[in-house]
């Protein structure tokens, strides 16, 4: 049966686009009307048609910032007494992200039919992960949805700030590295061949370093070699992703990231801040502790830390303490474990987790500044070394040429 695409408006006046499979246009109109859409246009979809909007939606990702903005706006609407259906409709209409917009429209449709908000969100894992859905569910059960949404917004804003700090730390070395490679390739491909002709005209023996640079120049001037290098780079990236997708590979690489010089400390502090902030938000919102540990384990972002959290969850099931289980893996800072232990003993674990998160978020900010200050001179030396190697390879033969001329 053919597929029909209908555009129109729903009962609240929002634009809607629906796809239905029907034997004829009349049946398609009836199906669309049953979904609460007043049809303005109905067309049969061609099997060879290209939907640019669908392509754009599939290629768009929902960022932490997008979810934080949505949570803050949705909390304000709920707190003001706006009905869920109307609030979702307003936010879907104004949402700039096409993937999130489409999900909100589908969630709004489900809520109109009597589905719980959390159950409707659970159908869209690309936009709302398990952490988000669990907090919304806790807010629905406790009747404090606006408060939970505000906590979610704060949590997501903190996570977004952490991500921005990491990106800021990596932006400078990545930019300088790309610039150094571009300058090196340009000088090797365009500048060295000019000097090579001069050196050959004097028929002098070139120094070994100059011969190596000339060989690199000849290699880079062959277009087929660029194809091999690009294919090799893609092959290495693909191989790394396949290896990292395996349990053993993920555990090995994540363990290596934690032990890396300079960056390992930053990775550990970032993971600690994320764990404490997420776990504290879940506990404070009334999510059962075992469920909270399971969610935090799945959102840790590092397999070594996920294993530590999973062991801590097993300890809790047998009556043990979280801090003792985390201490055995030695992947969390000692001070963080001590503060978590104090929180368990005093019965104020969620408050202590939030304090630990605040502390280590500040530590991450300081670590980023320190890392940037260390990387700047190193990258300047790297850039100077790349350019200097070209200059040295050009000037070394000149001494022999001077001898020949004399």
C-alpha positions in Angstrom: 0.0 0.0 0.0 1.2 3.5 -0.7 2.4 5.9 2.0 0.8 9.4 2.3 2.3 12.5 3.9 -0.3 14.9 5.5 0.5 18.3 6.9 -2.0 20.3 9.0 -2.7 21.5 12.5 -3.8 19.9 15.7 -6.4 21.0 18.2 -3.9 23.4 19.9 -3.1 25.1 16.6 0.4 23.6 16.2 1.7 22.5 12.8 1.8 18.7 12.4 3.2 16.4 9.8 2.0 12.8 9.8 2.8 9.7 7.6 0.2 7.0 7.1 -0.1 3.9 5.0 -3.4 3.5 3.4 -5.1 2.0 0.3 -6.3 5.3 -1.0 -6.3 9.1 -0.2 -9.7 8.9 1.5 -8.6 6.2 3.9 -5.4 8.2 4.6 -7.4 11.3 5.5 -9.6 9.3 7.9 -6.5 7.9 9.6 -4.9 11.3 10.0 -8.1 12.8 11.3 -8.2 10.0 13.9 -4.8 11.3 15.2 -6.3 14.7 15.8 -4.9 16.5 12.8 -6.9 18.9 10.7 -5.5 18.2 7.2 -4.3 21.1 5.0 -2.4 19.1 2.4 -2.1 15.4 1.6 0.4 13.9 -0.9 1.4 10.4 -1.8 5.0 9.8 -0.9 7.2 8.6 -3.8 9.4 5.6 -3.1 12.3 7.6 -4.7 11.6 10.9 -2.9 14.3 12.6 -0.8 13.2 14.1 2.4 15.8 16.7 3.4 14.1 17.4 6.6 14.3 13.7 7.7 18.0 13.7 6.8 18.7 16.9 8.8 16.8 15.4 11.8 18.8 12.1 11.6 22.1 14.0 11.4 21.4 16.3 14.3 22.3 15.4 17.9 20.7 16.6 21.1 23.4 18.2 23.2 23.6 18.6 27.0 23.0 22.4 26.5 19.8 21.7 24.5 18.4 19.5 27.3 19.4 22.0 29.9 17.6 24.9 28.2 14.5 22.7 27.7 14.5 21.6 31.3 14.8 25.2 32.6 12.0 26.4 30.3 9.8 23.4 31.1 10.3 23.8 34.8 9.2 27.5 34.6 6.0 26.5 32.7 5.1 23.7 35.1 5.8 26.0 38.1 3.5 28.6 36.6 0.7 26.1 36.5 0.7 25.5 32.7 -0.7 22.1 31.7 1.9 19.5 30.5 0.3 19.2 27.1 0.3 23.0 26.5 3.8 23.4 27.9 5.2 20.7 25.7 3.4 22.1 22.7 4.8 25.6 23.3 8.4 24.3 23.8 8.1 22.0 20.7 7.0 25.0 18.6 9.9 27.1 19.7 12.6 24.4 19.8 15.5 25.1 17.4 16.8 21.5 17.4 14.9 19.5 14.8 15.5 16.1 16.5 14.4 17.4 19.9 11.5 19.2 18.3 10.3 16.0 16.6 10.6 14.0 19.9 8.7 16.7 21.9 5.9 16.6 19.4 5.7 12.8 19.7 5.9 13.0 23.5 3.1 15.6 23.5 1.0 13.3 21.4 1.5 10.4 23.8 0.8 12.6 26.9 -2.5 13.7 25.2 -3.5 10.0 25.0 -2.9 9.5 28.7 0.7 8.2 28.8 2.9 9.3 31.7 5.5 11.9 30.8 8.4 9.7 31.9 7.1 6.7 29.8 6.6 9.0 26.8 10.2 10.3 27.2 11.6 6.7 27.5 10.6 6.1 23.9 13.2 8.6 22.8 16.6 7.5 24.2 18.5 9.6 21.7 17.1 12.8 23.4 16.3 11.7 26.9 18.6 9.1 28.5 17.9 6.8 31.5 19.1 9.4 34.0 16.7 12.1 32.7 13.8 9.7 32.5 14.4 8.4 36.1 14.5 11.9 37.5 11.3 12.9 35.7 9.6 9.7 36.9 10.6 10.5 40.5 9.2 14.0 40.1 5.9 12.7 38.8 5.6 10.2 41.7 6.5 12.8 44.3 4.4 15.6 42.8 7.5 17.8 42.5 8.1 17.8 38.8 9.0 21.5 38.6 11.6 21.1 41.4 13.1 18.0 39.7 13.2 19.7 36.4 15.1 22.6 38.0 17.6 20.2 39.5 17.9 18.5 36.1 18.6 21.9 34.5 21.3 22.6 37.1 22.8 19.2 36.7 22.9 19.5 32.9 24.3 23.1 33.1 27.1 21.9 35.3 27.9 19.0 33.0 27.8 21.3 30.0 30.2 23.7 31.8 32.6 20.7 32.5 32.5 19.7 28.8 33.2 23.3 27.7 36.2 23.4 30.1 37.6 20.2 28.6 37.0 21.5 25.0 38.7 24.8 25.9 41.8 22.9 27.2 42.0 20.9 24.0 41.2 23.7 21.5 44.7 25.3 21.8 46.9 22.2 21.3 44.7 20.9 18.5 44.7 24.2 16.7 48.5 24.6 17.0 49.0 21.0 15.9 46.9 21.4 12.8 48.7 24.7 12.0 52.1 23.1 12.5 51.3 20.2 10.2 49.9 22.5 7.5 53.0 24.7 7.5 55.3 21.7 7.5 53.5 20.1 4.5 53.4 23.4 2.6 57.1 24.1 3.1 58.0 20.5 2.3 55.9 20.3 -0.9 56.5 23.8 -2.3 59.7 25.2 -0.8 62.1 22.3 -0.5 61.9 21.3 -4.2 63.1 24.8 -5.3 66.2 24.4 -3.1 66.7 20.8 -4.2 67.3 22.0 -7.8 69.9 24.4 -6.6 71.7 21.7 -4.5 71.7 19.3 -7.5 73.2 21.9 -9.8 76.4 22.0 -7.5 76.6 18.2 -7.5 77.5 18.2 -3.8 76.8 15.4 -1.3 73.9 16.4 0.9 73.8 15.9 4.7 71.8 12.9 5.9 69.1 15.1 7.5 68.6 17.0 4.3 68.4 13.7 2.3 65.6 12.5 4.7 63.7 15.8 4.3 64.1 15.6 0.5 62.7 12.0 0.6 59.7 13.2 2.6 59.2 16.0 0.0 59.3 13.5 -2.9 56.8 11.2 -1.0 54.4 14.0 -0.3 54.4 15.2 -3.9 52.9 11.9 -5.1 49.1 12.2 -5.1 48.7 8.4 -4.7 50.6 8.5 -1.4 48.1 11.0 0.0 45.3 8.4 -0.8 47.2 5.7 1.1 47.9 8.0 4.1 44.2 9.1 4.3 43.0 5.5 4.0 45.5 4.5 6.6 44.3 7.2 9.0 40.7 6.1 8.5 41.7 2.5 9.0 43.4 3.3 12.3 40.4 5.3 13.5 38.0 2.5 12.5 40.2 -0.2 14.1 40.4 1.9 17.3 36.6 2.3 17.4 36.1 -1.4 16.9 38.6 -2.3 19.6 37.1 0.3 22.0 33.7 -1.2 21.4 34.8 -4.5 22.9 34.6 -4.9 26.7 38.3 -5.7 27.0 39.3 -2.8 24.7 37.1 -0.3 26.6 38.5 -1.4 29.9 42.1 -1.2 28.7 41.8 2.2 27.0 39.8 3.8 29.8 42.4 2.5 32.3 45.1 4.1 30.1 43.3 7.4 30.0 43.2 7.5 33.8 47.0 7.0 34.0 48.0 9.4 31.2 50.5 12.1 32.3 48.9 15.6 32.4 45.5 14.4 31.2 45.0 11.5 33.6 44.4 13.7 36.6 41.9 15.8 34.6 40.0 12.7 33.5 39.8 11.4 37.1 38.6 14.7 38.5 36.0 15.2 35.8 34.7 11.6 36.3 34.5 12.2 40.1 32.6 15.5 39.7 30.2 13.9 37.2 29.6 10.8 39.5 29.0 12.9 42.6 26.8 15.4 40.9 24.6 12.8 39.1 24.4 10.5 42.1 23.6 13.4 44.5 20.8 14.7 42.2 19.3 11.2 41.9 19.4 10.6 45.7 18.0 14.0 46.4 15.1 13.5 44.0 14.0 10.3 45.7 15.3 7.7 43.3 16.0 4.4 45.1 19.8 4.1 45.8 20.2 0.9 43.9 18.5 2.3 40.9 20.5 5.5 41.2 23.8 3.5 41.3 22.7 1.6 38.2 22.0 4.8 36.3 25.3 6.4 37.5 27.2 3.3 36.4 25.7 3.5 32.9 26.5 7.3 32.6 30.0 7.3 34.1 31.7 7.5 30.7 34.7 5.4 31.9 34.7 1.6 32.2 37.1 1.4 35.1 34.9 3.8 37.1 31.7 2.0 35.9 33.2 -1.3 37.3 33.9 0.4 40.6 30.4 1.8 40.9 29.0 -1.7 40.0 31.0 -3.2 42.8 29.8 -0.5 45.2 26.2 -1.4 44.1 26.8 -5.0 45.0 28.3 -4.0 48.4 25.1 -2.0 49.1 22.9 -5.0 48.3 24.9 -7.1 50.9 24.8 -4.3 53.5 28.2 -2.8 52.8 29.3 0.8 52.3 29.8 2.6 49.1 33.0 4.3 50.2 34.7 1.0 51.0 33.9 -0.5 47.7 35.1 2.6 45.8 38.3 2.6 47.8 39.2 -0.9 46.6 39.5 0.2 43.0 41.6 3.3 43.7 40.1 5.2 40.8 38.6 8.0 42.9 40.6 10.6 44.9 41.1 9.7 48.5 39.5 12.9 49.7 36.3 12.2 47.7 36.0 8.7 49.3 36.5 10.1 52.8 33.8 12.7 52.3 31.4 10.1 50.9 32.2 7.9 53.9 31.3 10.8 56.2 28.1 11.4 54.3 27.2 7.7 54.8 27.9 7.8 58.5 25.9 11.0 59.1 23.0 10.1 56.9 23.6 13.1 54.6 25.0 11.4 51.6 23.3 13.5 49.0 24.4 16.8 50.6 28.0 15.5 50.9 28.0 14.3 47.2 26.9 17.8 46.1 29.8 19.4 48.1 32.3 16.9 46.6 30.9 17.7 43.1 31.3 21.5 43.7 34.9 21.0 45.0 36.0 18.8 42.1 34.3 21.0 39.5 36.5 23.8 40.8 39.5 21.4 40.7 38.7 20.6 37.1 38.6 24.3 36.3 42.0 24.8 37.9 43.4 21.7 36.3 42.3 23.0 32.9 44.1 26.3 33.5 47.2 24.6 34.6 47.1 22.2 31.7 46.7 25.1 29.3 49.6 27.0 30.8 51.8 23.8 30.4 50.6 23.0 26.8 51.2 26.5 25.5 55.0 26.5 25.6 55.1 22.8 24.6 53.0 23.5 21.5 55.1 26.6 20.6 58.2 24.3 20.8 56.4 21.7 18.6 55.5 24.4 16.0 59.0 25.8 16.1 60.5 22.3 15.7 58.4 21.5 12.7 59.3 24.7 10.9 62.9 24.7 12.1 63.5 21.2 10.7 62.7 22.5 7.2 65.0 25.5 7.7 67.8 23.4 9.0 67.5 20.9 6.1 67.9 23.9 3.7 70.8 25.6 5.4 73.0 22.6 6.2 73.9 22.0 2.5 74.8 25.6 2.1 78.0 25.1 4.1 79.1 22.5 1.6 78.1 24.6 -1.3 80.2 27.5 0.1 83.2 25.1 0.3 82.7 24.0 -3.3 82.5 27.7 -4.5 85.6 28.6 -2.6 
